[in-house]
Amino acid sequence: MAQVAAGDPFSSADRVALDEAIRKAEQLCRAEISVFVGSAGPEPRRFATSLHNSLVAPARSILIMVDPEAHALEVVTGGYVRRTLTDAEVELAVLAMQTDFAAGDLVGGLRRGIHLLADHARSPETLHSA
């Protein structure tokens, strides 16, 4: 789910690209991925945590919150997701997104971050012996 506050910075093609990235990522990692772009107020982390907690299944969710005006980026993960997605992997995704954002590519940064988070959050493949 991509949610954008007033002053939508995305074209309809951007929205389609984000929705597609989210859908593919959710299939890959079996977690719910949500993106919020808009004002986070004076406490971005608290705002992002509040948004995450309001999701249908927060334990199985990843929330990416971006406040372009405040240059704030927060990623909140649920307990189930943290079993496979480490803080270091989240930091790598955040750095990748920040690099793209700094270059003026909000959509590309979000798509890249969504993909990286999903790739790291997926459960490892297991081999079963017969």
C-alpha positions in Angstrom: 0.0 0.0 0.0 1.4 3.4 -1.0 -0.2 6.4 0.8 0.6 10.0 -0.1 -0.4 13.0 1.9 -1.6 16.2 0.3 0.6 17.6 -2.5 1.1 14.2 -4.2 4.6 14.3 -5.7 3.8 11.2 -8.0 2.5 10.9 -11.5 0.0 8.1 -12.2 2.9 6.2 -13.9 4.9 6.7 -10.6 2.0 5.3 -8.6 1.7 2.3 -10.9 5.5 1.6 -10.6 5.4 1.8 -6.8 2.3 -0.4 -6.5 4.0 -3.0 -8.8 7.2 -2.8 -6.7 5.2 -3.3 -3.5 3.2 -6.2 -4.9 6.3 -8.0 -6.2 8.1 -7.4 -2.9 5.2 -8.7 -0.8 5.1 -11.9 -2.9 8.9 -12.3 -2.4 9.0 -11.8 1.4 5.4 -12.7 2.4 5.2 -9.5 4.5 3.0 -6.5 4.1 4.9 -3.5 2.8 3.5 0.0 3.2 4.8 3.3 2.0 3.8 6.7 3.3 5.1 10.0 1.7 4.1 13.2 3.4 4.5 15.4 6.4 5.6 13.5 9.5 5.4 16.4 11.9 8.1 17.2 14.5 8.8 13.6 15.5 9.2 11.5 12.4 10.1 8.2 14.2 7.1 8.5 16.5 4.8 9.3 13.6 6.2 6.3 11.6 5.8 4.0 14.5 2.2 5.1 15.0 1.4 4.5 11.3 3.0 1.0 11.5 1.0 0.2 14.6 -2.2 1.1 12.8 -1.6 -1.4 10.0 -3.8 -4.6 9.8 -0.9 -6.9 10.7 1.9 -4.8 12.2 4.0 -7.9 13.2 4.2 -9.0 9.6 4.6 -5.5 8.2 7.4 -3.2 6.9 6.6 0.6 6.8 8.7 3.1 4.8 7.9 6.6 5.8 9.4 9.5 3.9 8.9 13.2 4.7 10.6 14.9 1.7 10.3 18.4 3.1 11.9 17.5 6.4 14.4 15.1 4.7 13.2 12.4 7.1 13.2 8.6 6.3 12.1 6.0 8.7 11.7 2.2 8.3 9.6 0.4 10.9 9.5 -3.4 11.0 7.2 -5.8 12.9 8.4 -8.6 15.2 7.8 -11.4 12.7 9.7 -9.5 10.0 12.7 -8.9 12.3 13.2 -12.7 12.4 14.7 -12.5 8.9 15.4 -8.8 8.4 18.3 -7.4 10.5 18.9 -3.8 11.5 22.0 -3.8 9.4 20.0 -4.8 6.4 17.5 -2.1 7.0 20.3 0.4 7.3 21.7 -0.7 3.9 18.3 -0.2 2.3 18.0 3.2 4.0 21.4 4.3 2.6 20.4 3.1 -0.9 17.2 5.1 -0.7 18.9 8.2 0.7 21.4 8.1 -2.2 18.6 8.1 -4.8 16.6 10.7 -2.9 19.7 13.0 -2.8 19.9 12.6 -6.6 16.3 13.7 -6.9 14.9 10.3 -7.6 12.1 9.7 -5.0 10.3 6.9 -6.9 13.6 5.1 -7.9 14.8 5.3 -4.3 11.5 3.9 -2.9 11.5 1.1 -5.5 15.1 0.2 -4.7 14.5 0.3 -0.9 11.3 -1.8 -1.3 13.2 -4.4 -3.3 16.2 -4.5 -0.9 14.0 -4.8 2.2 11.9 -7.6 0.6 14.9 -9.5 -0.6 16.5 -9.5 2.9 13.1 -10.1 4.7 12.3 -13.3 2.8 12.6 -16.5 4.6 15.7 -18.5 3.8 15.2 -21.5 1.5 15.4 -24.8 3.3 16.3 -28.2 1.9 14.4 -31.2 3.1 15.9 -34.6 3.0 13.7 -37.5 2.1 
